[in-house]
Amino acid sequence: MVSASVNVHGQVTLPAELRRKFGISEGSVLSIEAENNGIMLKKAFVVEEAVLKEIAAWAKSKKLTRKKIVEASRRIGRQLYKSEYPEDV
């Protein structure tokens, strides 16, 4: 287990070994989720607004529901994660 401390500004420095393992570098965006017993940090993948608009237009033309899009996105995200971090699977 690795630990880190919080400074006066509420900032935490992630240990170098974890930054390397998960490809986190200066400028990386992390998503933060509250869990029952703590906080979950995950590397976030930012998508340009223009790309999202193109996807929305395509989905509308195919009459895809929001639910189907979310399900597909989660499935693809899991596949990408497994290919990026096979040792965690």
N, CA, C and O atoms as a Tinker XYZ file with bonds, in Angstrom:
   356  protein
     1  N      0.848000   -1.187000    0.000000    73     2
     2  CA     0.000000    0.000000    0.000000    64     1     3
     3  C      0.886000    1.239000    0.000000    63     2     4     5
     4  O      1.904000    1.293000    0.690000    81     3
     5  N      0.489000    2.216000   -0.772000    73     3     6
     6  CA     1.226000    3.469000   -0.881000    64     5     7
     7  C      0.379000    4.553000   -0.216000    63     6     8     9
     8  O     -0.848000    4.524000   -0.301000    81     7
     9  N      1.027000    5.498000    0.438000    73     7    10
    10  CA     0.273000    6.583000    1.054000    64     9    11
    11  C      0.774000    7.931000    0.549000    63    10    12    13
    12  O      1.872000    8.042000    0.003000    81    11
    13  N     -0.047000    8.938000    0.743000    73    11    14
    14  CA     0.307000   10.304000    0.365000    64    13    15
    15  C     -0.377000   11.232000    1.347000    63    14    16    17
    16  O     -1.396000   10.871000    1.936000    81    15
    17  N      0.161000   12.407000    1.527000    73    15    18
    18  CA    -0.461000   13.357000    2.449000    64    17    19
    19  C     -1.099000   14.506000    1.674000    63    18    20    21
    20  O     -0.761000   14.769000    0.520000    81    19
    21  N     -2.014000   15.168000    2.331000    73    19    22
    22  CA    -2.738000   16.301000    1.750000    64    21    23
    23  C     -2.085000   17.579000    2.259000    63    22    24    25
    24  O     -1.834000   17.713000    3.457000    81    23
    25  N     -1.806000   18.527000    1.351000    73    23    26
    26  CA    -1.198000   19.784000    1.804000    64    25    27
    27  C     -2.280000   20.788000    2.204000    63    26    28    29
    28  O     -3.472000   20.484000    2.147000    81    27
    29  N     -1.866000   21.953000    2.598000    73    27    30
    30  CA    -2.768000   22.990000    3.103000    64    29    31
    31  C     -3.813000   23.414000    2.059000    63    30    32    33
    32  O     -4.877000   23.917000    2.421000    81    31
    33  N     -3.516000   23.216000    0.777000    73    31    34
    34  CA    -4.435000   23.596000   -0.304000    64    33    35
    35  C     -5.335000   22.439000   -0.733000    63    34    36    37
    36  O     -6.095000   22.564000   -1.694000    81    35
    37  N     -5.249000   21.304000   -0.016000    73    35    38
    38  CA    -6.060000   20.143000   -0.365000    64    37    39
    39  C     -5.479000   19.328000   -1.501000    63    38    40    41
    40  O     -6.169000   18.475000   -2.058000    81    39
    41  N     -4.230000   19.570000   -1.858000    73    39    42
    42  CA    -3.591000   18.872000   -2.964000    64    41    43
    43  C     -2.854000   17.623000   -2.480000    63    42    44    45
    44  O     -2.286000   17.596000   -1.389000    81    43
    45  N     -2.881000   16.592000   -3.326000    73    43    46
    46  CA    -2.195000   15.347000   -3.027000    64    45    47
    47  C     -1.230000   15.067000   -4.175000    63    46    48    49
    48  O     -1.593000   15.224000   -5.341000    81    47
    49  N     -0.019000   14.657000   -3.858000    73    47    50
    50  CA     0.929000   14.247000   -4.884000    64    49    51
    51  C      0.830000   12.742000   -5.037000    63    50    52    53
    52  O      1.041000   12.001000   -4.078000    81    51
    53  N      0.508000   12.289000   -6.240000    73    51    54
    54  CA     0.422000   10.854000   -6.500000    64    53    55
    55  C      1.834000   10.290000   -6.611000    63    54    56    57
    56  O      2.688000   10.894000   -7.260000    81    55
    57  N      2.091000    9.146000   -5.992000    73    55    58
    58  CA     3.422000    8.540000   -6.082000    64    57    59
    59  C      3.809000    8.254000   -7.536000    63    58    60    61
    60  O      2.969000    7.882000   -8.355000    81    59
    61  N      5.093000    8.434000   -7.837000    73    59    62
    62  CA     5.599000    8.275000   -9.201000    64    61    63
    63  C      5.278000    6.902000   -9.774000    63    62    64    65
    64  O      4.917000    6.796000  -10.946000    81    63
    65  N      5.403000    5.847000   -8.970000    73    63    66
    66  CA     5.148000    4.493000   -9.492000    64    65    67
    67  C      3.704000    4.347000   -9.981000    63    66    68    69
    68  O      3.458000    3.669000  -10.979000    81    67
    69  N      2.756000    4.971000   -9.293000    73    67    70
    70  CA     1.357000    4.899000   -9.720000    64    69    71
    71  C      1.114000    5.774000  -10.945000    63    70    72    73
    72  O      0.347000    5.401000  -11.833000    81    71
    73  N      1.762000    6.935000  -10.996000    73    71    74
    74  CA     1.612000    7.792000  -12.186000    64    73    75
    75  C      2.129000    7.072000  -13.421000    63    74    76    77
    76  O      1.503000    7.121000  -14.480000    81    75
    77  N      3.272000    6.402000  -13.289000    73    75    78
    78  CA     3.821000    5.640000  -14.425000    64    77    79
    79  C      2.894000    4.495000  -14.804000    63    78    80    81
    80  O      2.598000    4.300000  -15.983000    81    79
    81  N      2.438000    3.740000  -13.821000    73    79    82
    82  CA     1.604000    2.563000  -14.079000    64    81    83
    83  C      0.337000    2.922000  -14.841000    63    82    84    85
    84  O     -0.098000    2.180000  -15.722000    81    83
    85  N     -0.262000    4.079000  -14.495000    73    83    86
    86  CA    -1.535000    4.446000  -15.110000    64    85    87
    87  C     -1.411000    5.542000  -16.156000    63    86    88    89
    88  O     -2.419000    6.085000  -16.608000    81    87
    89  N     -0.192000    5.872000  -16.544000    73    87    90
    90  CA     0.009000    6.845000  -17.615000    64    89    91
    91  C     -0.459000    8.236000  -17.261000    63    90    92    93
    92  O     -0.982000    8.953000  -18.114000    81    91
    93  N     -0.279000    8.626000  -16.015000    73    91    94
    94  CA    -0.706000    9.948000  -15.559000    64    93    95
    95  C      0.509000   10.868000  -15.556000    63    94    96    97
    96  O      1.524000   10.582000  -14.921000    81    95
    97  N      0.383000   11.973000  -16.277000    73    95    98
    98  CA     1.482000   12.941000  -16.334000    64    97    99
    99  C      0.905000   14.343000  -16.173000    63    98   100   101
   100  O     -0.308000   14.517000  -16.055000    81    99
   101  N      1.778000   15.331000  -16.168000    73    99   102
   102  CA     1.329000   16.712000  -16.015000    64   101   103
   103  C      0.275000   17.026000  -17.078000    63   102   104   105
   104  O      0.483000   16.772000  -18.264000    81   103
   105  N     -0.839000   17.573000  -16.646000    73   103   106
   106  CA    -1.923000   17.905000  -17.563000    64   105   107
   107  C     -2.970000   16.809000  -17.705000    63   106   108   109
   108  O     -4.031000   17.041000  -18.284000    81   107
   109  N     -2.686000   15.615000  -17.182000    73   107   110
   110  CA    -3.690000   14.541000  -17.233000    64   109   111
   111  C     -4.920000   14.964000  -16.440000    63   110   112   113
   112  O     -4.818000   15.699000  -15.458000    81   111
   113  N     -6.071000   14.495000  -16.874000    73   111   114
   114  CA    -7.322000   14.793000  -16.182000    64   113   115
   115  C     -7.754000   13.534000  -15.436000    63   114   116   117
   116  O     -7.733000   12.434000  -15.988000    81   115
   117  N     -8.144000   13.709000  -14.176000    73   115   118
   118  CA    -8.621000   12.592000  -13.374000    64   117   119
   119  C    -10.087000   12.801000  -13.037000    63   118   120   121
   120  O    -10.521000   13.921000  -12.767000    81   119
   121  N    -10.844000   11.714000  -13.054000    73   119   122
   122  CA   -12.219000   11.800000  -12.555000    64   121   123
   123  C    -12.169000   11.391000  -11.091000    63   122   124   125
   124  O    -11.363000   10.544000  -10.704000    81   123
   125  N    -13.022000   11.988000  -10.286000    73   123   126
   126  CA   -13.046000   11.734000   -8.849000    64   125   127
   127  C    -14.456000   11.300000   -8.474000    63   126   128   129
   128  O    -15.430000   12.000000   -8.754000    81   127
   129  N    -14.552000   10.139000   -7.838000    73   127   130
   130  CA   -15.849000    9.601000   -7.442000    64   129   131
   131  C    -15.844000    9.307000   -5.952000    63   130   132   133
   132  O    -14.870000    8.771000   -5.423000    81   131
   133  N    -16.929000    9.658000   -5.276000    73   131   134
   134  CA   -17.096000    9.316000   -3.867000    64   133   135
   135  C    -17.578000    7.878000   -3.781000    63   134   136   137
   136  O    -18.560000    7.504000   -4.422000    81   135
   137  N    -16.893000    7.088000   -2.998000    73   135   138
   138  CA   -17.275000    5.702000   -2.757000    64   137   139
   139  C    -17.755000    5.603000   -1.311000    63   138   140   141
   140  O    -17.586000    6.543000   -0.535000    81   139
   141  N    -18.348000    4.477000   -0.952000    73   139   142
   142  CA   -18.835000    4.302000    0.419000    64   141   143
   143  C    -17.729000    4.477000    1.453000    63   142   144   145
   144  O    -17.955000    5.056000    2.516000    81   143
   145  N    -16.545000    3.983000    1.146000    73   143   146
   146  CA   -15.479000    4.026000    2.146000    64   145   147
   147  C    -14.257000    4.829000    1.689000    63   146   148   149
   148  O    -13.164000    4.650000    2.227000    81   147
   149  N    -14.432000    5.697000    0.716000    73   147   150
   150  CA   -13.291000    6.491000    0.287000    64   149   151
   151  C    -13.522000    7.232000   -1.010000    63   150   152   153
   152  O    -14.659000    7.487000   -1.406000    81   151
   153  N    -12.443000    7.568000   -1.657000    73   151   154
   154  CA   -12.462000    8.346000   -2.899000    64   153   155
   155  C    -11.778000    7.530000   -3.986000    63   154   156   157
   156  O    -10.716000    6.952000   -3.756000    81   155
   157  N    -12.381000    7.483000   -5.166000    73   155   158
   158  CA   -11.807000    6.757000   -6.304000    64   157   159
   159  C    -11.313000    7.782000   -7.321000    63   158   160   161
   160  O    -12.079000    8.627000   -7.786000    81   159
   161  N    -10.026000    7.702000   -7.662000    73   159   162
   162  CA    -9.443000    8.534000   -8.715000    64   161   163
   163  C     -9.222000    7.655000   -9.930000    63   162   164   165
   164  O     -8.703000    6.545000   -9.810000    81   163
   165  N     -9.612000    8.142000  -11.099000    73   163   166
   166  CA    -9.396000    7.409000  -12.340000    64   165   167
   167  C     -8.916000    8.380000  -13.401000    63   166   168   169
   168  O     -9.324000    9.540000  -13.433000    81   167
   169  N     -8.036000    7.885000  -14.275000    73   167   170
   170  CA    -7.611000    8.711000  -15.389000    64   169   171
   171  C     -8.813000    8.906000  -16.305000    63   170   172   173
   172  O     -9.469000    7.941000  -16.696000    81   171
   173  N     -9.092000   10.144000  -16.639000    73   171   174
   174  CA   -10.230000   10.458000  -17.493000    64   173   175
   175  C     -9.740000   10.705000  -18.914000    63   174   176   177
   176  O     -8.625000   11.181000  -19.127000    81   175
   177  N    -10.563000   10.384000  -19.850000    73   175   178
   178  CA   -10.249000   10.625000  -21.243000    64   177   179
   179  C    -11.188000   11.734000  -21.725000    63   178   180   181
   180  O    -12.405000   11.553000  -21.776000    81   179
   181  N    -10.618000   12.857000  -22.068000    73   179   182
   182  CA   -11.390000   14.032000  -22.458000    64   181   183
   183  C    -11.694000   13.968000  -23.945000    63   182   184   185
   184  O    -10.820000   13.677000  -24.761000    81   183
   185  N    -12.949000   14.245000  -24.284000    73   183   186
   186  CA   -13.374000   14.233000  -25.680000    64   185   187
   187  C    -13.787000   15.650000  -26.065000    63   186   188   189
   188  O    -14.515000   16.316000  -25.328000    81   187
   189  N    -13.324000   16.097000  -27.206000    73   187   190
   190  CA   -13.660000   17.433000  -27.701000    64   189   191
   191  C    -15.169000   17.559000  -27.905000    63   190   192   193
   192  O    -15.824000   16.602000  -28.318000    81   191
   193  N    -15.710000   18.721000  -27.621000    73   191   194
   194  CA   -17.144000   18.961000  -27.782000    64   193   195
   195  C    -17.601000   18.724000  -29.221000    63   194   196   197
   196  O    -18.691000   18.196000  -29.443000    81   195
   197  N    -16.787000   19.105000  -30.189000    73   195   198
   198  CA   -17.139000   18.906000  -31.602000    64   197   199
   199  C    -17.308000   17.417000  -31.915000    63   198   200   201
   200  O    -18.201000   17.030000  -32.669000    81   199
   201  N    -16.449000   16.595000  -31.331000    73   199   202
   202  CA   -16.540000   15.150000  -31.548000    64   201   203
   203  C    -17.833000   14.617000  -30.942000    63   202   204   205
   204  O    -18.512000   13.787000  -31.547000    81   203
   205  N    -18.172000   15.094000  -29.746000    73   203   206
   206  CA   -19.421000   14.666000  -29.107000    64   205   207
   207  C    -20.640000   15.046000  -29.952000    63   206   208   209
   208  O    -21.597000   14.278000  -30.049000    81   207
   209  N    -20.599000   16.222000  -30.556000    73   207   210
   210  CA   -21.712000   16.646000  -31.406000    64   209   211
   211  C    -21.837000   15.748000  -32.634000    63   210   212   213
   212  O    -22.947000   15.417000  -33.051000    81   211
   213  N    -20.713000   15.356000  -33.209000    73   211   214
   214  CA   -20.737000   14.438000  -34.355000    64   213   215
   215  C    -21.314000   13.082000  -33.950000    63   214   216   217
   216  O    -22.119000   12.498000  -34.675000    81   215
   217  N    -20.897000   12.598000  -32.797000    73   215   218
   218  CA   -21.408000   11.311000  -32.310000    64   217   219
   219  C    -22.911000   11.409000  -32.061000    63   218   220   221
   220  O    -23.660000   10.497000  -32.410000    81   219
   221  N    -23.352000   12.510000  -31.461000    73   219   222
   222  CA   -24.781000   12.694000  -31.183000    64   221   223
   223  C    -25.588000   12.708000  -32.480000    63   222   224   225
   224  O    -26.658000   12.103000  -32.552000    81   223
   225  N    -25.085000   13.388000  -33.493000    73   223   226
   226  CA   -25.789000   13.447000  -34.775000    64   225   227
   227  C    -25.851000   12.059000  -35.412000    63   226   228   229
   228  O    -26.890000   11.661000  -35.941000    81   227
   229  N    -24.745000   11.327000  -35.362000    73   227   230
   230  CA   -24.719000    9.972000  -35.909000    64   229   231
   231  C    -25.696000    9.068000  -35.168000    63   230   232   233
   232  O    -26.455000    8.323000  -35.788000    81   231
   233  N    -25.676000    9.136000  -33.833000    73   231   234
   234  CA   -26.568000    8.295000  -33.027000    64   233   235
   235  C    -28.036000    8.614000  -33.331000    63   234   236   237
   236  O    -28.877000    7.718000  -33.408000    81   235
   237  N    -28.322000    9.892000  -33.500000    73   235   238
   238  CA   -29.698000   10.290000  -33.814000    64   237   239
   239  C    -30.109000    9.733000  -35.180000    63   238   240   241
   240  O    -31.240000    9.277000  -35.351000    81   239
   241  N    -29.197000    9.769000  -36.144000    73   239   242
   242  CA   -29.514000    9.255000  -37.482000    64   241   243
   243  C    -29.750000    7.741000  -37.458000    63   242   244   245
   244  O    -30.485000    7.210000  -38.291000    81   243
   245  N    -29.126000    7.054000  -36.506000    73   243   246
   246  CA   -29.296000    5.600000  -36.363000    64   245   247
   247  C    -30.404000    5.241000  -35.383000    63   246   248   249
   248  O    -30.676000    4.066000  -35.138000    81   247
   249  N    -31.048000    6.282000  -34.818000    73   247   250
   250  CA   -32.132000    6.113000  -33.844000    64   249   251
   251  C    -31.699000    5.291000  -32.628000    63   250   252   253
   252  O    -32.442000    4.450000  -32.123000    81   251
   253  N    -30.472000    5.565000  -32.177000    73   251   254
   254  CA   -29.956000    4.895000  -30.987000    64   253   255
   255  C    -30.446000    5.620000  -29.745000    63   254   256   257
   256  O    -30.485000    6.850000  -29.712000    81   255
   257  N    -30.818000    4.859000  -28.725000    73   255   258
   258  CA   -31.248000    5.466000  -27.470000    64   257   259
   259  C    -30.028000    5.832000  -26.640000    63   258   260   261
   260  O    -28.935000    5.303000  -26.841000    81   259
   261  N    -30.237000    6.737000  -25.715000    73   259   262
   262  CA   -29.161000    7.131000  -24.796000    64   261   263
   263  C    -28.656000    5.916000  -24.016000    63   262   264   265
   264  O    -27.456000    5.770000  -23.786000    81   263
   265  N    -29.584000    5.050000  -23.613000    73   263   266
   266  CA   -29.221000    3.855000  -22.861000    64   265   267
   267  C    -28.279000    2.961000  -23.675000    63   266   268   269
   268  O    -27.287000    2.469000  -23.138000    81   267
   269  N    -28.570000    2.748000  -24.944000    73   267   270
   270  CA   -27.730000    1.913000  -25.806000    64   269   271
   271  C    -26.339000    2.538000  -25.982000    63   270   272   273
   272  O    -25.329000    1.835000  -25.995000    81   271
   273  N    -26.307000    3.848000  -26.114000    73   271   274
   274  CA   -25.027000    4.539000  -26.278000    64   273   275
   275  C    -24.184000    4.394000  -25.014000    63   274   276   277
   276  O    -22.986000    4.121000  -25.097000    81   275
   277  N    -24.795000    4.575000  -23.853000    73   275   278
   278  CA   -24.067000    4.446000  -22.587000    64   277   279
   279  C    -23.560000    3.017000  -22.405000    63   278   280   281
   280  O    -22.415000    2.813000  -22.002000    81   279
   281  N    -24.399000    2.035000  -22.697000    73   279   282
   282  CA   -23.986000    0.634000  -22.573000    64   281   283
   283  C    -22.789000    0.332000  -23.473000    63   282   284   285
   284  O    -21.831000   -0.313000  -23.045000    81   283
   285  N    -22.847000    0.797000  -24.708000    73   283   286
   286  CA   -21.750000    0.562000  -25.649000    64   285   287
   287  C    -20.480000    1.277000  -25.187000    63   286   288   289
   288  O    -19.384000    0.726000  -25.287000    81   287
   289  N    -20.627000    2.492000  -24.687000    73   287   290
   290  CA   -19.477000    3.256000  -24.211000    64   289   291
   291  C    -18.797000    2.550000  -23.046000    63   290   292   293
   292  O    -17.569000    2.481000  -22.987000    81   291
   293  N    -19.585000    2.031000  -22.131000    73   291   294
   294  CA   -19.011000    1.321000  -20.979000    64   293   295
   295  C    -18.300000    0.050000  -21.435000    63   294   296   297
   296  O    -17.213000   -0.263000  -20.950000    81   295
   297  N    -18.908000   -0.676000  -22.359000    73   295   298
   298  CA   -18.304000   -1.906000  -22.858000    64   297   299
   299  C    -16.965000   -1.606000  -23.545000    63   298   300   301
   300  O    -15.968000   -2.291000  -23.314000    81   299
   301  N    -16.961000   -0.583000  -24.384000    73   299   302
   302  CA   -15.732000   -0.207000  -25.083000    64   301   303
   303  C    -14.682000    0.291000  -24.093000    63   302   304   305
   304  O    -13.498000   -0.018000  -24.227000    81   303
   305  N    -15.121000    1.062000  -23.099000    73   303   306
   306  CA   -14.196000    1.549000  -22.077000    64   305   307
   307  C    -13.530000    0.412000  -21.320000    63   306   308   309
   308  O    -12.331000    0.466000  -21.048000    81   307
   309  N    -14.299000   -0.618000  -20.977000    73   307   310
   310  CA   -13.724000   -1.780000  -20.289000    64   309   311
   311  C    -12.707000   -2.488000  -21.182000    63   310   312   313
   312  O    -11.650000   -2.912000  -20.714000    81   311
   313  N    -13.029000   -2.612000  -22.460000    73   311   314
   314  CA   -12.102000   -3.263000  -23.396000    64   313   315
   315  C    -10.806000   -2.461000  -23.516000    63   314   316   317
   316  O     -9.716000   -3.034000  -23.515000    81   315
   317  N    -10.923000   -1.146000  -23.619000    73   315   318
   318  CA    -9.741000   -0.302000  -23.712000    64   317   319
   319  C     -8.892000   -0.407000  -22.449000    63   318   320   321
   320  O     -7.666000   -0.482000  -22.523000    81   319
   321  N     -9.545000   -0.411000  -21.295000    73   319   322
   322  CA    -8.823000   -0.512000  -20.030000    64   321   323
   323  C     -8.065000   -1.838000  -19.961000    63   322   324   325
   324  O     -6.897000   -1.870000  -19.573000    81   323
   325  N     -8.730000   -2.927000  -20.338000    73   323   326
   326  CA    -8.087000   -4.247000  -20.298000    64   325   327
   327  C     -6.886000   -4.303000  -21.225000    63   326   328   329
   328  O     -5.880000   -4.931000  -20.896000    81   327
   329  N     -6.979000   -3.652000  -22.381000    73   327   330
   330  CA    -5.841000   -3.672000  -23.309000    64   329   331
   331  C     -4.713000   -2.776000  -22.807000    63   330   332   333
   332  O     -3.541000   -3.054000  -23.062000    81   331
   333  N     -5.057000   -1.701000  -22.096000    73   331   334
   334  CA    -4.050000   -0.769000  -21.595000    64   333   335
   335  C     -3.367000   -1.282000  -20.318000    63   334   336   337
   336  O     -2.168000   -1.080000  -20.124000    81   335
   337  N     -4.146000   -1.949000  -19.449000    73   335   338
   338  CA    -3.632000   -2.414000  -18.162000    64   337   339
   339  C     -3.943000   -3.900000  -17.952000    63   338   340   341
   340  O     -4.704000   -4.239000  -17.046000    81   339
   341  N     -3.374000   -4.788000  -18.766000    73   339   342
   342  CA    -3.706000   -6.214000  -18.673000    64   341   343
   343  C     -3.342000   -6.844000  -17.336000    63   342   344   345
   344  O     -3.942000   -7.842000  -16.938000    81   343
   345  N     -2.349000   -6.260000  -16.629000    73   343   346
   346  CA    -1.959000   -6.838000  -15.349000    64   345   347
   347  C     -3.009000   -6.644000  -14.260000    63   346   348   349
   348  O     -2.975000   -7.339000  -13.245000    81   347
   349  N     -3.942000   -5.709000  -14.453000    73   347   350
   350  CA    -5.000000   -5.456000  -13.475000    64   349   351
   351  C     -6.192000   -6.381000  -13.662000    63   350   352   353
   352  O     -7.066000   -6.441000  -12.798000    81   351
   353  N     -6.243000   -7.099000  -14.772000    73   351   354
   354  CA    -7.412000   -7.914000  -15.097000    64   353   355
   355  C     -7.306000   -9.264000  -14.429000    63   354   356
   356  O     -8.197000  -10.099000  -14.580000    81   355
